[in-house]
Amino acid sequence: MTEASVPFTAGQGGHASYRIPAVVVTAAGTLLAFCEGRVDSASDHGHIEIVLRRSTDGGRTWGPQTVAADNGGNLAGNPAPVVLDTGRILLVHVRAAATATEDAILRGKVTAADGRRVWVRYSDDDGVTWSTPKEITAQVKKPEWRWYATTPGHALQLSTGRVVVPGNHTIPPTGTDVGNEGKYNSGHCLLSDDKGETWSIGYLDENPNGYVNCNETTAAELPDGRVYFNTRNDATAPGHRADAYSADGGTTLVKPFRPQAGLTAPVCEASVLQLRDPDVLLYSGPADPAARALMTLRASTDDGTTWRPVHTVDGLPAAYSDLVRIDDDTVGLLYETGDFGAYETITFRRVPVTDLT
């Protein structure tokens, strides 16, 4: 049996809507559930802040809602948290002007100052308080890129100590295109080898051919040390997922992203998580091929080559999600869902590992 709790409900806590979940477990065993708290509406732009709730009992109950990052009355979003081996919690995120719509950014009609910029802050007290945020845009975003997003979902620290944050961006259009065409969606990752002090850009996947065009991306470190990347693909390749591998910690890809048609899914974000003992790669995301519904966990025992469904939550609307290993016996799923729409709540579900293997 799974247990469920609801840390975020639309219309409550001073926010019209909650979107874009991310979850990590701290060195002390505390669960940190992040998401975008959208103050006035469900829109992707406007007054948005990153909100946080903490759980010290494995996600059964949650402490009071706090703000982990804000930008005045503007946008702070796309939380990408990662817990370091030192215990420090990094929170990489983006900022933009409240008035900067995605379409205007894609068309190049937003100034660099008002567009998508990248920031990081940290907590050394289990997510209770946070440092002054530091901007890292110049290190991780090329001046010509237009749209920019981190993950969504958790980032990761590799066994080598390197921090990897999946990301996506758009490149400038050519010819008579205006820039909002899907083929300009591209992938990259952010890398840090000094625990978040300095950053660089890792792999680039920029292929404006309309076949596989990276969008929101998630990652996991495989048992052999390779990094597995899985991305939302809105283009013409079979299915709506694509994946790739890196053998050098995210610096380059072995091959560009290719279709992963074994994961039936609508156009939507998803999450991956590598379990150890047993070695199983998990994937969470809606499994209806055309609609954001039917939240399902799938498993791979061959490093993402093939997948099988192992746990279907229910048949309700569902959208974005993130996975976390709570303890030896339990995996946590933080996901958008509701009875009549996918964005009514962000719900947390405890799933026994035995159900997934």
C-alpha positions as CSV (number, residue, x, y, z in Angstrom):
1,M,0.0,0.0,0.0
2,T,1.1,3.6,-0.7
3,E,0.6,6.5,1.6
4,A,-0.2,10.0,0.3
5,S,-0.1,13.5,1.7
6,V,-0.8,16.9,0.0
7,P,1.8,19.6,0.7
8,F,0.4,22.1,-1.8
9,T,-3.2,22.8,-2.8
10,A,-4.1,25.5,-5.4
11,G,-5.7,28.5,-3.9
12,Q,-4.3,27.9,-0.4
13,G,-1.2,29.4,1.3
14,G,-1.4,32.8,-0.6
15,H,-0.9,31.3,-4.1
16,A,-3.4,30.8,-6.9
17,S,-1.5,27.8,-8.2
18,Y,1.4,25.5,-7.5
19,R,3.5,24.0,-10.3
20,I,6.9,22.4,-11.0
21,P,7.7,20.1,-8.1
22,A,11.2,19.1,-6.9
23,V,12.1,17.0,-3.9
24,V,15.3,15.9,-2.1
25,V,16.2,14.2,1.1
26,T,18.8,16.0,3.3
27,A,21.7,14.4,5.2
28,A,19.5,14.5,8.3
29,G,16.8,12.6,6.6
30,T,14.4,15.6,6.1
31,L,12.4,15.7,3.0
32,L,12.3,19.1,1.2
33,A,9.4,19.6,-1.2
34,F,9.9,22.6,-3.5
35,C,7.6,24.1,-6.2
36,E,6.7,27.3,-7.9
37,G,4.1,29.3,-5.9
38,R,2.3,31.3,-8.5
39,V,0.7,34.2,-6.6
40,D,-1.9,35.6,-8.9
41,S,-2.7,32.9,-11.5
42,A,-1.6,29.6,-13.0
43,S,0.4,31.4,-15.7
44,D,4.0,30.5,-16.4
45,H,4.9,34.2,-16.0
46,G,4.0,36.8,-13.4
47,H,4.7,37.0,-9.7
48,I,6.2,33.6,-8.9
49,E,8.3,32.4,-6.0
50,I,9.9,29.1,-5.0
51,V,8.1,27.8,-1.9
52,L,9.2,24.9,0.3
53,R,7.7,22.6,2.9
54,R,9.8,20.3,5.1
55,S,8.9,16.8,6.4
56,T,10.7,15.0,9.2
57,D,8.6,11.9,9.1
58,G,9.2,10.7,5.6
59,G,6.5,12.8,3.9
60,R,3.6,11.8,6.0
61,T,3.2,15.3,7.4
62,W,4.7,18.6,6.4
63,G,5.8,21.7,8.3
64,P,4.7,25.3,7.5
65,Q,5.2,26.7,4.0
66,T,8.2,29.0,3.6
67,V,9.8,30.9,0.7
68,A,13.1,29.4,-0.5
69,A,13.7,31.9,-3.3
70,D,11.9,35.0,-4.6
71,N,12.5,37.9,-7.0
72,G,10.4,40.7,-5.5
73,G,7.2,40.8,-7.5
74,N,8.9,39.1,-10.4
75,L,9.6,35.5,-11.2
76,A,11.8,33.0,-9.4
77,G,11.2,29.5,-10.6
78,N,12.4,26.1,-12.0
79,P,13.8,24.9,-8.6
80,A,16.7,22.5,-9.1
81,P,17.8,21.4,-5.6
82,V,20.7,19.0,-4.8
83,V,22.1,17.8,-1.5
84,L,25.9,17.7,-1.4
85,D,28.1,15.2,0.3
86,T,28.9,18.0,2.8
87,G,25.3,18.3,3.8
88,R,24.9,21.7,2.1
89,I,21.7,22.0,0.0
90,L,22.1,23.9,-3.3
91,L,19.1,25.5,-5.0
92,V,19.8,26.4,-8.6
93,H,16.9,28.4,-10.2
94,V,16.0,31.0,-12.8
95,R,14.7,34.5,-12.5
96,A,12.9,36.8,-15.0
97,A,10.7,39.9,-15.1
98,A,7.1,39.2,-14.3
99,T,6.1,40.6,-17.7
100,A,8.4,38.4,-19.7
101,T,6.2,35.8,-21.4
102,E,7.7,32.7,-22.9
103,D,6.6,33.7,-26.4
104,A,8.1,37.1,-26.1
105,I,11.4,35.6,-24.9
106,L,11.4,33.0,-27.7
107,R,10.8,35.8,-30.3
108,G,13.8,37.8,-28.9
109,K,11.5,40.7,-27.7
110,V,12.8,40.7,-24.1
111,T,16.0,42.4,-23.0
112,A,18.7,40.3,-21.4
113,A,18.0,42.0,-18.0
114,D,14.4,41.0,-18.1
115,G,14.9,37.5,-19.6
116,R,15.7,34.2,-18.0
117,R,18.7,34.5,-15.7
118,V,20.3,31.8,-13.5
119,W,20.9,32.0,-9.7
120,V,22.0,29.8,-6.9
121,R,21.7,29.9,-3.1
122,Y,22.3,27.4,-0.4
123,S,21.2,26.2,3.0
124,D,23.5,24.8,5.7
125,D,20.8,24.2,8.3
126,D,18.6,21.5,6.7
127,G,16.6,23.9,4.5
128,V,15.5,26.2,7.4
129,T,17.3,29.3,6.1
130,W,19.0,30.2,2.9
131,S,22.1,32.2,1.8
132,T,22.0,35.4,-0.2
133,P,21.4,34.4,-3.8
134,K,24.3,34.6,-6.3
135,E,23.9,35.1,-10.0
136,I,25.7,32.7,-12.3
137,T,24.1,33.6,-15.7
138,A,27.4,34.6,-17.3
139,Q,28.9,31.2,-16.5
140,V,26.1,29.0,-17.8
141,K,24.1,30.9,-20.4
142,K,25.4,32.0,-23.8
143,P,24.4,35.5,-24.7
144,E,22.6,34.5,-27.8
145,W,20.3,31.9,-26.1
146,R,16.8,33.1,-25.6
147,W,14.7,30.7,-23.4
148,Y,16.4,29.1,-20.5
149,A,15.3,26.6,-17.8
150,T,16.9,24.4,-15.2
151,T,15.6,20.8,-15.0
152,P,12.6,20.8,-13.6
153,G,13.1,18.5,-10.6
154,H,16.1,17.6,-8.5
155,A,19.7,18.0,-9.7
156,L,22.4,15.5,-8.7
157,Q,26.0,15.2,-7.4
158,L,28.0,12.4,-9.0
159,S,30.2,9.9,-7.1
160,T,33.1,12.0,-8.4
161,G,31.8,15.0,-6.5
162,R,30.7,16.9,-9.6
163,V,27.3,18.6,-9.5
164,V,25.2,18.2,-12.7
165,V,22.1,20.3,-13.3
166,P,20.2,19.4,-16.5
167,G,19.0,22.4,-18.5
168,N,17.4,23.5,-21.7
169,H,17.5,26.6,-23.9
170,T,16.6,27.9,-27.3
171,I,18.9,29.1,-30.0
172,P,18.3,32.0,-32.4
173,P,16.2,31.3,-35.5
174,T,17.4,31.3,-39.0
175,G,15.7,32.4,-42.2
176,T,12.2,33.7,-41.8
177,D,11.6,31.9,-38.5
178,V,10.8,34.0,-35.5
179,G,12.2,31.8,-32.7
180,N,9.1,30.2,-31.2
181,E,9.4,27.2,-33.5
182,G,9.9,23.9,-31.6
183,K,13.0,22.9,-33.6
184,Y,15.1,25.6,-31.8
185,N,14.6,23.8,-28.4
186,S,18.0,22.6,-27.3
187,G,19.7,20.8,-24.4
188,H,22.7,21.4,-22.1
189,C,23.7,20.9,-18.5
190,L,25.3,23.0,-15.8
191,L,28.5,21.6,-14.1
192,S,30.3,22.5,-10.9
193,D,33.4,20.8,-9.7
194,D,33.7,22.9,-6.5
195,K,30.4,22.3,-4.8
196,G,28.6,25.2,-6.5
197,E,31.2,27.9,-6.1
198,T,31.8,28.1,-9.9
199,W,30.0,26.7,-12.9
200,S,30.4,25.9,-16.5
201,I,28.3,24.6,-19.4
202,G,28.6,20.9,-20.1
203,Y,27.2,19.1,-23.2
204,L,25.3,20.9,-25.9
205,D,22.6,19.2,-28.0
206,E,21.5,21.7,-30.6
207,N,19.9,20.1,-33.6
208,P,17.2,22.3,-35.2
209,N,16.0,19.5,-37.5
210,G,12.6,19.1,-36.0
211,Y,13.2,15.4,-35.2
212,V,14.5,15.4,-31.6
213,N,14.6,18.8,-29.9
214,C,15.4,18.7,-26.2
215,N,13.2,20.3,-23.7
216,E,12.8,19.7,-19.9
217,T,15.5,17.2,-18.9
218,T,16.1,14.9,-16.0
219,A,19.3,12.9,-15.1
220,A,20.6,10.0,-13.0
221,E,24.1,8.5,-12.4
222,L,24.1,4.8,-13.5
223,P,26.0,2.2,-11.5
224,D,28.9,2.2,-14.0
225,G,29.4,6.0,-13.5
226,R,27.8,7.1,-16.8
227,V,25.1,9.8,-16.6
228,Y,21.7,9.0,-18.1
229,F,19.7,12.0,-19.5
230,N,16.0,11.7,-20.3
231,T,14.2,14.6,-22.0
232,R,10.8,15.8,-23.1
233,N,10.7,15.9,-26.9
234,D,8.0,17.9,-28.7
235,A,9.3,17.2,-32.2
236,T,8.6,14.5,-34.8
237,A,10.6,11.5,-33.5
238,P,8.5,8.5,-32.4
239,G,6.9,9.1,-29.0
240,H,7.5,12.1,-26.8
241,R,10.7,11.0,-24.9
242,A,14.3,10.9,-25.9
243,D,17.5,10.0,-24.0
244,A,21.3,10.2,-24.1
245,Y,24.3,9.1,-22.1
246,S,27.5,10.8,-21.0
247,A,30.7,8.9,-20.2
248,D,32.5,12.0,-18.9
249,G,30.2,13.4,-16.2
250,G,28.0,15.5,-18.5
251,T,30.8,17.3,-20.4
252,T,29.8,15.6,-23.6
253,L,27.3,13.1,-24.9
254,V,28.2,9.7,-26.3
255,K,25.6,10.3,-29.0
256,P,23.0,13.1,-29.4
257,F,19.6,12.5,-27.9
258,R,17.7,9.8,-29.7
259,P,14.0,8.7,-29.4
260,Q,13.0,6.5,-26.4
261,A,9.8,5.2,-27.8
262,G,9.6,2.6,-25.1
263,L,8.3,5.3,-22.7
264,T,4.7,6.0,-23.8
265,A,4.0,9.5,-22.6
266,P,2.3,12.8,-23.6
267,V,4.3,15.9,-24.0
268,C,5.3,16.5,-20.4
269,E,8.2,16.7,-18.0
270,A,9.2,13.5,-16.2
271,S,11.8,12.3,-13.6
272,V,14.4,9.6,-13.3
273,L,16.1,8.1,-10.2
274,Q,18.8,5.5,-10.0
275,L,18.2,3.1,-7.1
276,R,21.2,1.2,-5.6
277,D,20.6,-2.1,-3.9
278,P,18.8,-3.1,-6.0
279,D,20.2,-1.5,-9.1
280,V,17.1,-0.2,-10.8
281,L,16.6,2.9,-12.8
282,L,13.1,4.5,-12.2
283,Y,11.1,6.8,-14.3
284,S,7.9,8.7,-13.3
285,G,5.5,10.5,-15.6
286,P,2.0,10.3,-17.1
287,A,1.5,7.2,-19.2
288,D,-1.4,8.3,-21.4
289,P,0.0,8.8,-24.9
290,A,-1.9,12.0,-25.5
291,A,-3.0,13.5,-22.2
292,R,-1.4,14.4,-19.0
293,A,-2.9,11.6,-16.9
294,L,-2.2,8.1,-15.5
295,M,0.8,8.8,-13.4
296,T,3.0,5.7,-13.7
297,L,6.4,4.6,-12.4
298,R,8.4,2.5,-14.8
299,A,11.6,0.6,-14.2
300,S,14.7,-0.4,-16.2
301,T,17.3,-3.0,-15.3
302,D,19.4,-2.3,-18.5
303,D,20.4,1.4,-17.9
304,G,17.4,2.8,-19.7
305,T,17.4,0.7,-22.8
306,T,14.1,-0.9,-22.1
307,W,11.3,-0.1,-19.6
308,R,8.4,-1.8,-17.9
309,P,5.6,-0.3,-15.8
310,V,5.9,-1.3,-12.1
311,H,3.4,1.0,-10.3
312,T,0.4,2.9,-11.6
313,V,-0.8,5.5,-9.1
314,D,-4.3,6.0,-10.5
315,G,-6.1,7.0,-13.7
316,L,-6.5,10.7,-12.7
317,P,-5.1,13.7,-14.4
318,A,-1.3,14.1,-13.6
319,A,1.6,16.1,-15.0
320,Y,5.0,17.0,-13.7
321,S,6.8,14.9,-11.1
322,D,10.0,14.2,-9.2
323,L,11.4,11.1,-7.5
324,V,13.4,10.7,-4.3
325,R,14.8,7.8,-2.3
326,I,13.4,8.3,1.2
327,D,15.1,5.3,2.9
328,D,16.0,1.7,2.2
329,D,12.4,0.6,1.9
330,T,10.7,3.6,0.3
331,V,10.7,5.9,-2.7
332,G,8.9,9.2,-2.7
333,L,6.9,10.7,-5.6
334,L,6.0,14.4,-5.6
335,Y,3.6,15.1,-8.5
336,E,1.0,17.4,-9.9
337,T,-2.5,15.8,-9.9
338,G,-6.2,16.4,-9.2
339,D,-9.6,14.9,-9.6
340,F,-10.6,17.1,-12.5
341,G,-7.4,18.6,-13.6
342,A,-3.7,18.0,-13.2
343,Y,-2.9,21.2,-11.4
344,E,-5.2,21.1,-8.4
345,T,-2.6,19.8,-6.0
346,I,1.0,18.8,-5.7
347,T,0.7,15.4,-3.9
348,F,3.4,13.3,-2.2
349,R,3.2,9.5,-2.3
350,R,5.3,7.0,-0.4
351,V,5.9,3.9,-2.6
352,P,7.5,0.7,-1.2
353,V,10.7,-0.3,-3.0
354,T,9.3,-3.9,-3.2
355,D,6.5,-2.5,-5.4
356,L,9.1,-1.2,-7.9
357,T,11.5,-4.1,-8.2
